[in-house]
Amino acid sequence: MKREHDQELRACLDKTASSREAAFVVVRGESCTGKTRTAYEAVLACLPDWHLVFPKDAESLLAILAADALSAQTIVWLNEAQEFLSGPLGESAAVGLRRRLELAGPVVIIATLWPAHYRTLADRPESQGPDPHRQARALLAQAALFHVPDAFQNSALEAARAKDDSSLRTAICTSTGGAITQTLAAAPQLVDHYEQSDGPPACYGKAVITAAMDARRLGHASPLPARLLEAAAPGYLTEAQRAAAPRDWFPRAMAYARTKVMGVAAALGDVANPDGMGALPDVYRLADYLDHHARSLRRYVFPPVSFWLAVEQHSASPADLHALAKSAQERGRFRTAENFFSRAAADGHQEAWAELAYLSQDRRPLKESEKLAWKAWDAGFPDPILNLAILHQQEEEHVEAERVSRTAADTGNPSALLALAQLPQYLESSEEAELLARTAADLGEVEALTILGRIRMLAGDIESADKLFRQAISAGDTSATFELMQMWENAGSEEKAERAAWQAADLGDYSVLATLASFRFGSGSREDADRLARRAMELVGAQFSGIWDAPWNAYQGRWLALMILAGLAEETEQGSGEQVYLEAAAEGDLYALTQLGHYKRTLGDTSEAEQLYQKAAKFGHDRALIALASMRKNAGDVKGAEEIYRTSIDAGHTGGLGSLAHLLEKEDHQELVEHLFTYGLDLDGSVAAKWQLRSTEPGWWDSFH
């Protein structure tokens, strides 16, 4: 039974089959929506005689690419592509695939991804820290993207009803919202098996499953060791349950977790031996649907202390420990994060050095953190050194900033040359800054072309700037489209500005189009603002099934466009802006729900506002929690506000820690505020006391020289 995405995918494969090109296809969708089935049936229909290459992991993929083993009419199948594009070999795999796409075909590389994994790989990092997925993001930008929706739409449901298939008809009758494939995959029974296990002896199985859920959602990508699950489980049980546990509680718990529901799926499944037949011993994989379910169910739950102790001791790889360290850091548990990063670095995870350097920089003095920053540099991560120069500059330590930048630049590193060019003392002499940026560009730093364009623009040479911005875009720096749009808009060339905005949209960045709409709105060009904002909304809606699936630049473009349309509507008729937000919210836009809550607050309807915030937060919009806490604080409920801020921290919302600190400051807890920013929280949620970075302790560093 073909749906719209099936037809589009098959058209793409047919086109590739008749060409001499290599194509990269990504089939994206949530757990149990039929991604793999969609891809399989499309390949079977369009490319039945082609060779199939099915690498087991990133290492085997790299070996295949290195051997140049992909002849014409070959399909490379990357099921759950995050397993290939993340981890220590992920960037190398992405580079190898990009190189293969530059060669002749016909060859099809077909990948499946969850939306969450797609966002992780496709989004630019918001912080100035390392960019772990630069090559993967560039690879995904080349993909033909096909989204498998969570549910069957009306026309597909009618076609399904017409089928003479009793199991399909039963699934349609028992599914909510058209989620047929999930029902067929026994997902509800699997969830019920998990949730209806509070009493002994099933509670021990639930504890093990919940530990697996937390490990997966917080970054443990490898199969889960039994020792990890056994060590973590006690923290998920009550004192009475622990006291009543029989000696063989863990084997019983595993038996429960490995029970196949309806004979189809178990919460914890076996992991196939990649080198032969049978299953790997004492490691397990969490069922995809439970993984997906946990990311919503436990979004605002911080795991118990036993979990963190277990993953520190028993994580399967340094990459898993590094990912868990990031999760601890995002949740304000800086000491735990530092311990994990240190262990990951000691076990050979090179990126962990960069994270240790950043943690050290946050705690000052900067001189002490420089050793770690250079260690990260030697490991192939230059950003901490460049950030160190910025921090020196911010503290008006200009000599130190130049010393660090110059030392790095003298190695010939293009990023360091570009950083040196952007120091104020060099920008004052645009000729010297331009020479440094030009050298960086010649060495392959595409962002340098954008900086050169900015220098030329500020010097008044718009035509040269235009040329440089276009070169940067061609080289892969899509941020140059914003510079190009803004330059021509400021110069009064509306047609050229709009052309640049459309170029950004063609490259997948809809925020530039929405920003241009905001410029036109601000200048009084209401008709243009409406047209551009509506188009930005439509493009994001056509590309992504639900705005929450979108990467940051698309999401940013959507909410900016939404604000403009609501503002235009409100100008036409007071109160009509609400309808704009209601329509967007009905499409699953959580930002619109939060904005609607803000609107209700301005009208004094705090009850309705609170309900809207709670609904948005329930579905994962953390900013709604901050708004909800603000309401509580304004109403004098300081304790209630603090609880919500802590919940946002436990969910990994970066603004939660600052909001909590501000609240404590208002309550005259200055010492707690200072400790909160510097030392974070302990695992139990209390503000941490002073602690020393393990990586700066005497003797620890020396072992790595």
N, C-alpha and C positions, 0 to 999 in steps of 0.2 A: 504494500500500500504506500504509494509515493506521496510525499508532502512537498511543499514548495521548496524547502531546502534540498530535498532529494533531487528534484528536477534541476536546480541551479548547479549542484555539485556534478551531476552527470553531464551537463552541458560543458562545464569546465574541463572535465576529463576527456570528453569527446574532442574538444578543441586542442588539448595538449597532444592527444593521440595522433592527430593529423598534422602536427607541427614538428619541428626539429629542435624544440626548446625543452628546457628543464623547468618544472613547475613545483611550487611548494604550496600545499593545501593544508589548512588547519580546520578541523571539524571540532567545534567547541560546544559544550553543553554540560549541564549538571550531571551528577551521578544518576545512573539508571534511566537516562533519557534516550538512549539508543545511539550514542555517538559512534561506537565501534560497528554496530549493525548498519548504520547509515553508510559509513565508509566502505564496509565489506560489500554490501549489495551494489553500491555504485561501481566499485572496482570490478565485481563479477559481471555487471551489465556492460561496462564500457571497455574494460581492458582484460578480457578473460584469458588471453594467450600470453600475457606479459609475465616476465620473471618476477618473483617476489623475494625481497630480502627483508628479514625480520631480525634485526640485531637485538641481543638480550639486554645490553646496557650501553652506557656512553663509551666504555673502553672498546667493546666490539664494534660499535659504530665508527669510532676513529680508525680502527684497524681496517675496516672495509673501505673507508674513504682514502686512507693512506695507500692502500693497494690498488686504487683506481679500478675497483672491481664492478663498478656500476655501468654496464653496457647499455646500449639503446634498448628501449622497451622494458625498463626495469622499474619496479615499485619498491620504494623504501618505506617500510611500515613502522611508524614510531607511536605505538599505543601508549597513552599517558606520557606525553612528550616531556613533561617536567622532569621525569626520571633521567632524561638524556641531556636537558638544557640547564639543569640546576646542579649543584654540587661541584666538587673540585675540577671535573672535566667538562662541565657544562659549556663554558665559554669556548673552549677548544673545539667542542662538537659543533657549536654554532658557527664558528669560523670555517670549519671543514664543510659544513652544509652550504654556507654562502658561496664558497669557492666552487662547489659542485654545480650550484645554480647558474654560475657564469659560463659553464661549459655546455656543449651541444647535447641534445636529447634525441628522441623524447624520453624523458625520465620524470617520474612523479614521486615526490617525497610527501607522504601523507601522514599527518599527525593528529592526535586527539588530545584535547585539553579541557579541564574544568575552567569555568570563567575566573575563579579565584586564582588559579595557577597562571592563567593568561595575564591577569592584571599584574601579578607579581613580576612576571618576566617582561611585560610590555611597558610598565610605568617607569618614568624617570624617577629616581629617588628625590624626595623633597629636601633632604638634608644635604650638607656639604660633604658627607662621608663618602666612602667608596661606592662606586657604581658597579654592583656585582653582576649585572645582566646586560651590559652594554652591547655585546655581540648578539645575544639572544634577542634583544629588542630590535636590533637592526635586521635580524633574520625574520622576525615576525612581521616587520613592516613590509616585507616582500611577499607575504602570504596572501593567497586567495582564501578569505575567511568565510566559513559557513557555520551559522549558529543553529543548533538543534534546540528548539524551544522546550521548556519544561512540560508543556501541555499541548494536546491536540487542539487546534482551533476548530471553529464550528464546521467549516467545510470538510476538514479531515475527519471530524467526529462522524459526520453524516456518511462519509465514504466508508468509515470503519463499521458503522451500524449495518451498512448494506452487505458486508461480508458474511458469508455463511460459515461463521466460526464461533462456536459456543463460548470458548474461553475468552475470545475478544469481546463478545457481547457482555459477558459477566464482568470483565474488567471495566468496560464503559459504564455499566450500571453502578459499580462499587467505587469508582474513582471520583475524586473531587477535583473540580477545575480542569478536567481533561487530562490528568496525569496518569495516562494509561500504562505507559511502560514501567513506571515505578510499581504500580499494582501488580503487573504481570511478573515483576522480579521479586515478589514476596516481601517488598520493603516494609509495608505496615506490620506484617507479622514479625519481622526481625526487630523492629522498634518495640513492639509490644513485648517480645521475649526479653528485651533489655529492661524495659520500664517496669514490668510486673515481677520484679525479682528483689523486693525489699527485705523479705524475711529469710531466715536461714532455711536450707543451706544455699539457696540461690543468690543471697546477698553477696556471697564471696565471689561468685561469678560476675555479678554486676560491678563489684569493686575493680576487678581485673579489667573488665571491658571499659569502664570509665577511665582508668589509668591509661589504657591504650588510646582512647579518644583524646585525652589531654595531650598525650605525647605526639600524636599525629597533628592535631590542630596547632600546636606550638612549635612544630618544625622538625620532628623526628621522622625523616623521610624513609629511612631504611626499615627493613623488617624488624619487628620489635622482639628483643630478647626476652625469654621467659624470666630470667633473673631480674630484669628491670620491672616487669609486671608484678612479680612476687614481692619485691622490695617496696614498690609504690602502693600496693593495694591496702595495707593497714590504715593509711590516712583517710581512706574513703569509707571506713566502717566506724560504727559507734563503739563506745567502750564495752557495752553489753555484747555486741556482735563479736568483738575481738576476744572477749573472755570466754564466749561459748564456742569458739572455733575448734574443731577437732584437729588432731595431728595432721591428717591428710587434707586439710582445708584447701590447699593450693591445687593438688590434682583434681579435687572435686570442682573447684572453681573453673579450672581449664576445661574440664569435661562439659560444664554448663556453657562456657563461652564458645566452645567448638561444636555445640549441637547444631545440626543443620535444620533450620526452620523450614517446614514443608518439604524437607529433603532437598532444598535448593541452595540456601546460603546460610553460613554461620557467621557469628559476630567476629570471631577470629579464625582465619583460614590458614591453610598450609602455604608455604612458599616453595615453589618448584626449584629443584636443584638446577642452577644454570649450566652445569657441566655434565649433566646426565639425567637419569631417571630418578623418580622419587622426590621426597620433600626434604628440605634442609632441617636438621634437628634443632629443636629448642628455639625457633624463631617463628613469628606469626605476623600475619597482615590483617589489619582491621578492614572489615567490609566497607566498601566505598560509600554505601548509603548511610551507614552509621557515622562514618567520618563527616559526611555532609550534614547529617542531623546534629552532630555534636557542635559544629561550628555555629549553629544557631542556638541550640539548647544550652550550651555552656559558655557562650560568648562572654558573659559578665562574671564568670566564676574563676577565681584564682585557685590553682591546685594546692593541695595540702603540702606541708613540709616534707612528708615522706616521698612525695613525687619528685621534688627537686633533688633530694639526696639520692634517690634511685637513679635518676637520669645522669647525675654527675658521675656515678660509679659504673653504670652499666650501659650507657649509650653505645650504639653499634659502631659509630665512626666519629672521627673528629668533626666531620661536616655536620652530623646531627647535633653534636655538642655545641658547635658554633651557632647553628640555627636556634637552639634552645636558649643560648646566651642572649641572642638578639631579642627573643621574646621576653626574657627576664628584664632586660634593659628597658624595653618599651613599657614595661609594667612597673618601672621605678625601682626594681630590685637590683641596684647597681653592684652591690657586693657579690651577689650570686652570679651576676653577669660577668664580673671580672674574674671570678674563680673559674667559670666555664671557659671564657676566652683564653685564660692562662693555660688550662689543661689542653684545649684544642691546639694552641700554638705549640705547646710542648710535644704534642703528638703529630705535628707536621702540617697543621692547617695554616697556610701562609696569611690568609686574609685576617685571621685573628690578631695578628700583630697590629694591623691598622686599627682595629676596634680597641685594643689595649692602649694604643697611642691616644685615641680620642678620649677615652676615659681618663687618662692621665692629664690631658690638656684641660679637661673640665675641672680638675682639682688643683691645678697650679702647684708650685710655680712652673712656669713654662720651661725653664732650664732643665728641670727634672724630667719633663716629658720628651725632651728632644732625642734622648737615646732610643726610646721606643719608636718615635717617628722615623728615625733613620733606619731602624730595624725593619719597619714596615716598607720603607723605600727599597731596601735591599731585597725584600720579599716580592717586590713588583707592584707595590701600592704607594704611589707618590702623594696621594691626596693629604695624608696627615701632615707631611712637611709643608705643603702649600697652605694648609689651614693654619699651621703654626705661624707662618709668616703673616697671615691675615690677623691673627690674634695679637701678635706683636704690634702690628700697625694700629689696631684698635686701641691698644693701651699706650699709643704714642711712643712706642719704642722703635723709632724709625730705623735706627742703625741696626738693631737686631733683625728687624723685618728684612732689610736689604741683605744682611749677611746670610740669613737662611736661604732667601730666594736666590742670591747669587751663587751660593755653594751648590744648590740644586741645579741651577741653570748651567753652571760650568760643566756638568756631566753631559750636556747636550740633550737633556730631556725636554721635549717640546712643550709639555704642560708647564714645566718650571719656567721656561723662557716666556711663555705667555703670562704666567703669574707675575713675573718680574716686570713685564711690559705694563701691567695694570697697576703697579704701585704709583701713588700720586706723584712722587718725585720724578718718575719717568714719564708719566702722562703730561707733566708740565712741559716736557720737551717732546712734542708729538713725533718729531723725526726719529729720536732714539727709540721711543715706544713702538713706532711703526717698523723699525728695523728688527727689533726683537720679535714682534708678532709675525713679520714676514718670514723670518728664519723658522719660527715654530710652524708656520703654514707649510713651508717647504719640506719640513720633516714629518708632515702628515697630520698635524693637529688641525682638524677641520674647523673647530671653534675659533681658531686664530683668524680665519678669513672673516668671520663675523665681527671680531674685535677690530680688525683692520678697516672693515666697512664703517664701523662706528667712529673710528678715529677720523676717517675721511669725511664722514657726514658732519662731525663736529667742526671740522675745518672748513665746512661749506662746500666741499666738492661732492655734490650729490650724485653726479653721473658716475664717478669712480666708486662711490659707496654702493650704488645700485649694482654695478658690475661685480663687486666683491661679495655682496649679499647673495647674488645669484650663484656665484661660484660656490659659496658655502652651502647653499641649498642643494646644489648638484652633488657636492661631496658628502652630503648626509646630515648636515646640521639644520634640522627643520626649524630651530629657534630663529634662524635668520629671516624666516617669512614674517615674523612679528616685527622685526627691525625694519624690514622693507615696507611693510604696510604702514607702520607709524611714520616713517620718513616721508612717504609720498602723501599721506593724509595731512601731515603738518605743512608740507609744501603746497597744499591746495590742489594736488592732482588726484581727485577722487577716483578716477577710472583706474589709475595705476595702483592705488591703495587697495581697491577692491579686487583687482587681479591678483595681488599678492595674498589677500585673504582667501581667495578661492584656491590658490595653489596650496596653501596650508591645509585647507579642507581636503584636497585631493590626496595629501600626504597623511591624512588621519588626525590632524590637529584642528579641531573645530573651535578652539578657544580664540583663535585669531579672528575668525569671522564674527564671533560674538563680541569681541573687544571692539572691532570696527563698528558694529551696531551700537555699542555704548558710546563711542565717539560721536556718531551721527545723532544719537539721542541727546547728548550733551550740547551739541551745536544747533539743535532745533530742527534737524532733518528727520522729522517724525516718520515720514513714509519710508525712507531708506532704512531707518532703524527697525521698523516693523518688518520690512521685507527680509533683511539680513538675519534678524533674530529668529524669525519663523523658519528660515532655511536652516539655520544652525540646529534648531530643535528637531527639524525633520530628518536631517542627516544623521544625528546621533540616534534618533529613534529607529531609523531604518537599519543602522549598522548593529545596534545592540538591543537584545531582547530584555528590556527593563534597564533603566539608566544605571542601576547598581552594578551591571556587568561591565560598564565602560571604564577604560583607563582614565587617569586623572585629567589629561588635557581635554578629552571628550566630555567628561563629567563637568569640568570647569566651564567649558563652552556652553553646556546645556543650562547650568544654573544661572549663568550670567544672562543668557538669552531669555530665560524665564523671568528674571527680575525686570528686564527691559519691557517684555510684553505685559507683565503685570502693571508696571508703571504707566505704560501707554494706555492700558485699559482704564486705570484709575483716573487718568487725566480726562478721558472721554466721559466717564460716568463714575461717580464716587461709589465704591463698594464692588465694582466689577472686577477689580484685581483679584478678589477672592476666588472668582470663578476660574480664572487662569490657573491659579494654584490647585484648585479642586480637580480640574481636568488633568493636570500633570500628575497629581497624587494618584488619581485613578489608574494611571499607566504604570504605577510602581515607583514613582520618583520620591524617594524618602526626603530629599532636600525640600521638595515642595510641601511635604507634610510639616516639616519644621518651620518653613517660612509662613505657612498658614497659621501655625501656632503663634508666631510672632505677631501676625496680623490680628489674631483674636485677642492677644494681650493688649494691643493698642486700643482695642474697643472695650477693654475692661472685662472681657469674658475669660477669666483665668481658669475656670473649670474646663471649658472646651479646649483652651490652649494646653492645659496639662494632659488631657487625653490624647491630643495630637502628638505632643512630645513623647509620651509613653509609647504610642503606637510606632512612631519612627524609630525610637530606641530599641523596641522589641525586634525590629527587623534589621537592626545593625547600624543605624545612623547615630554614631557616638556624640556628635555635636548636639543632638537633641537632649542628651543627658546633661550637658553643660547648661543648656537653656533651662531645663527643668530645675537644676540645682540653683540657678540664679533666681528663679521664682521663689524657691523655698527660702533662700537667703534674704530676699527683699521682704518676705513675709515675716521675718524674724526667727525662722526655724533654722538656726545655725547647725544644729546636730543633723537635721535632715539633709541640709545642703552638703555637709561633710561626708555623709554616707554615700550620697550620689557621686560626689567627686571621686571618692575612693573606688566606687564601682567602675567609673570611667577609666581610672588608672588600671584596675584589674583587667579591663578589656583591651588595654594597650593604646588608649587614646592619648596622644602626645600632649594635648592641652590640659589634661586632668591634673597633672602634678603642679603645674603653674597655678591653676585655679585653686587647688587645695592650699598651696602656699599663700596665695593672696588672702584667702579666708582666715588662715591662721594668723597672718600679719594683722588683719583687722581686729583679731581677738587678742592682740598684744603678746603673741607667742613668738617673739623674734628669734630666739635661739632655735626653736623647732623649725622655723622657716629656713634659717641658714643650713641646718643639718639636712633638711628635706632636699634642697637644691644640690647640695654637695655629696651627701651620702645616701640619699634615697630612703627607701623603706626596707625593713626587715621582711623575711618571708611571712611573718604573722601579721603584717600590715602596720606595725608600729614604726614611728620615725626612727631611723637607724642612728646609733651612736657613732662616734668617730671610728673609722677603720682605715688601715693602710693598704694601698694597692699591693697585692701579692707580687705583682710583676716589678715592683720597685724595692722589694725587700732585699737585704744584703744576701748575696750568694745566688739568688734565683736567676738574675740576669747573666751572671758569669758563666753559667752552664751552657749558654747558647753562643758564646764567642768561639 
